[in-house]
Amino acid sequence: MINVINPADGSIVGQAPDMSVAEVKAAIDRTCAAFPAWSRTLAKERGDMLRRWFELVSADRQAFAEIMVNENGKCLAEALGEIDYGLGFIEWYAEEAKRVYGDTIPSHAGNAAVLVMKEPAGPTAAITPWNFPFMMITRKVATALAAGCTMVIKPSEETPLTAYKLLEYARKAGIPEGVFEMVTGNPQAIGELFTQDDRIRKISFTGSTAVGKLLATASGRALKKMTLELGGNAPFIVFDDADVEQAVAGLVAAKLRNSGQVCISPNRIYVQEAIHDRFVAALAEKVARVRVDSGMQQEFVVGPLINQAGFDKVARLVEDTRRQGASALLGGKPHVKGGLFYEPTILTGLNDEMAIARTEIFGPVFPVYRFGREDEVVERANNTEYGLVAYAYTRDVGRAFRMSRDIQAGMVILNSGSVGTASVPFGGVKQSGYGREGSFYGIEEYVEVKYVLMGGLDS
């Protein structure tokens, strides 16, 4: 069995199966065997089951939130917010199942008709991370099932308890065995089984770019469809015409979500010279008021980092950056609570050559850089292998349009720190991956387009 550890105090809060290769293969077999019948189930019936799943989970959202706090460390207020976010995907795709429309195309022949149909891609697999143990499951599973695909999913071994409870409620809702399966165990072995089995026609993965590349390479042998949501190095740009108070509030909300352990977390904060000092002062005042504590709190608090490796990475980055001449205006060291708690930290006096400018931090650290001109900051923002999300604050409409055009990212967020909802397409470019999740674009990732020519209509 796999012990699940509460990162706030190191206690064991549950266990998950450490499945053998044979057990994982059996789950894949069930997923593949269930596909023919599920793919022919009426779209309305699939949508009705998803709707029942949505209603059952909604009724017990507090219980789900408490499980998430214990295994992930995020505070209760955040956990409840994640549940509402994740439920939005079940609700959205319960409705979207009935809207996977095909087309008719004007025929190129006088006695023929041309049809375009969309069919489920086949049995699918997904691998999800620990930082959003509820939403990542619902976003992938609800989309696949709505499209008529079956799915076997591997949640993170750090946070499997939320995932298994979602599976339990899916069964209560009538979603059959095989249609939605779950496996836990050795990540490398499970990944290899997913990629090597030619019956699995699509893999959806959220995680690091390094692992995404390995999965893409292995899946290329069978030309599997893939959705990859990988690493990020998000720029957060504040121009001198921005509303400073609004920008600070948006930054703090975006950065401290899940203690900074989010792929869309602002990673490089660029502030125009004319307002730099005022902005940093306002930021320090706001961050200093944020409490650090264990997660079972009704109000927002910054919780622990997920594990020792994550904590060590953040501490090392901050120490190295300070050694190279940066200053810690706030924080800059482990929190007095000990364990995996790290102080919310504001760093100034940085330059783009420091390692922190090229590394996904995954912690409550605000690295603040100065910039002068618009063209300069666009070039610096794009000077990264990643392209998941970018943020910019400005009240200049022309500049806002230029940012949306010139920044190389799958998502550009203007005058807000909030990115996701079920109705919008989520995903990146460059080494942040490809494919989209959410909205009607998301369900397109799970279908194949079939062209049908119906000839001889006049005979």
LINCOR-V193741 format. One record per pair of residues at least 6 apart in sequence whose C-alpha atoms are under 6 Angstrom apart, sorted by the first residue. I is the first residue (numbers start at 1). GAP is how many residues later the second one is. Records with the same first field share a line. If there is no record, write none. Layout:
I = GAP / GAP
This chain:
1 = 15 / 16 / 17
2 = 13 / 14 / 16
3 = 12
4 = 8 / 9 / 10 / 11
5 = 6 / 7 / 8
6 = 64 / 65
7 = 66 / 299
8 = 65 / 286 / 296
18 = 166 / 167
19 = 165 / 166
30 = 148
31 = 119 / 147 / 148
32 = 91
34 = 144 / 145
35 = 115
39 = 109
43 = 54 / 55
47 = 47 / 50
49 = 124
50 = 44
51 = 43
52 = 121
53 = 117 / 120
54 = 36
65 = 14 / 15
69 = 6 / 226
71 = 88
73 = 222 / 230 / 231
74 = 184 / 221 / 229
75 = 220 / 221 / 222
76 = 219 / 220 / 221 / 222
77 = 221 / 222 / 223
86 = 49 / 52
88 = 334
89 = 50 / 333
90 = 52
93 = 49 / 50 / 53
97 = 49 / 50
102 = 14 / 15 / 16
103 = 13
104 = 10 / 11
105 = 9
107 = 6 / 7
111 = 345 / 346 / 347
112 = 342 / 343 / 345
113 = 340 / 341
114 = 338 / 339
115 = 336 / 337
116 = 334 / 335
117 = 332 / 333
118 = 329 / 330 / 331
119 = 328 / 329
120 = 27 / 28 / 29 / 327
121 = 325 / 326 / 327
122 = 27 / 79
123 = 26 / 27 / 77 / 78
124 = 26 / 27 / 76 / 77 / 78 / 79
125 = 26 / 27 / 28 / 78
126 = 27 / 77 / 78 / 79
127 = 26 / 27 / 28 / 78
128 = 27 / 78
129 = 27 / 78
130 = 26 / 28 / 29
143 = 300
150 = 29
151 = 29
152 = 28 / 29 / 30
153 = 29
154 = 28 / 29 / 30
195 = 23 / 24
201 = 23
202 = 22 / 23 / 24
203 = 23
204 = 22 / 23
205 = 23
206 = 23 / 24
207 = 23
208 = 22 / 23
209 = 21 / 22
227 = 207 / 208
228 = 205 / 206
229 = 198 / 204
230 = 202 / 203
231 = 32 / 201
232 = 31 / 154 / 156
233 = 34 / 127 / 153
234 = 32 / 33 / 155 / 156
235 = 31 / 33 / 34 / 146 / 155
236 = 30 / 33 / 34 / 155 / 156
237 = 33 / 155
238 = 33 / 154 / 155
239 = 33 / 155
240 = 32 / 35
241 = 153
242 = 151 / 152 / 153
248 = 35
250 = 166 / 167
251 = 166
254 = 11 / 163
255 = 10 / 11
256 = 108
259 = 43 / 44 / 104 / 105
260 = 102 / 103 / 104
261 = 101 / 102
268 = 99
269 = 98 / 99 / 100
270 = 99 / 100
271 = 99
272 = 98 / 99 / 100
273 = 97 / 98 / 99
291 = 10
292 = 9 / 10 / 11
293 = 10
294 = 9
295 = 8
304 = 36 / 37
305 = 6 / 35
326 = 22 / 23 / 24
327 = 20 / 21
328 = 18 / 19
329 = 17 / 18
330 = 15 / 16
331 = 12 / 13 / 14
332 = 13
334 = 8 / 9
335 = 6 / 7 / 8
344 = 20 / 21
345 = 20 / 21
346 = 20
347 = 20 / 21
348 = 20
350 = 19
382 = 26
385 = 46
386 = 44 / 45 / 46
387 = 21 / 22 / 41 / 42 / 43 / 45
388 = 21 / 22 / 40 / 44
389 = 20 / 21 / 22 / 23
390 = 22
391 = 21 / 22 / 23
392 = 22
393 = 21 / 22
404 = 8
409 = 19 / 20
410 = 17 / 18 / 19
422 = 16 / 17
423 = 15 / 16
424 = 14 / 15
425 = 11 / 12 / 13 / 14
426 = 10 / 11
427 = 9
428 = 6
436 = 6
